[in-house]
Amino acid sequence: MMERGLLHLYWGDGKGKTTAAMGLALRALGSGKCVVIVQFLKGGKSGEIPLLEQLGAKVYRGKAGQKFVFQMNDAEKAATRALQNENLRAAMAQPADLLLLDEAGSAWELDMVDKELLQSAVLHRPDGQECVLTAHAAPQWMLDAADYSTEMKCCRHPYQKGIAARQGIEY
């Protein structure tokens, strides 16, 4: 009998959501599992991506130099949304023991992904497939569906002192 895949949700305004999700991806890869990652609303490669790919993870991302959604005009938003839907469909077509949907909550909140497609990827995933979501503000359906729900709360962060993100630490 196949083991039931569980749903992990890392959410909140604190640092560590993507870091926790990528750590779980690394653990799964180290155990011989097939890992597929979709990073919504993220472009250029952060430090962990090349290593995860070298270890066999299939990673889908936006284009390098991608703007924040609030900086995009309507055509750029439509193109980004189309790319993200294409990435999600491609990821869903891959066999995966672990499906990681990074910034799924933000993509949902900002209407930058087909909401029915995202819900289907999460709620109707294959039996045995583990799924990880990250979100700043998790929509209620994610909170309700999660088997693991971990809220990351920001108590203090260097950006509050004007310290910019550092390569190898924050990205």
HELIX and SHEET records of a PDB file:
HELIX    1   1 LYS A   17  GLY A   30  1                                  14    
HELIX    2   2 GLU A   48  GLN A   54  1                                   7    
HELIX    3   3 VAL A   69  GLN A   71  5                                   3    
HELIX    4   4 ASP A   74  ALA A   93  1                                  20    
HELIX    5   5 ALA A  104  GLU A  109  1                                   6    
HELIX    6   6 LYS A  115  LEU A  123  1                                   9    
HELIX    7   7 GLN A  140  ALA A  145  1                                   6    
HELIX    8   8 PRO A  158  LYS A  161  5                                   4    
SHEET    1   A 6 LYS A  58  TYR A  60  0                                        
SHEET    2   A 6 VAL A  35  GLN A  39  1                                        
SHEET    3   A 6 LEU A  98  ASP A 102  1                                        
SHEET    4   A 6 GLU A 130  ALA A 135  1                                        
SHEET    5   A 6 LEU A   7  TRP A  11  1                                        
SHEET    6   A 6 TYR A 148  GLU A 151  1                                        
END                                                                             
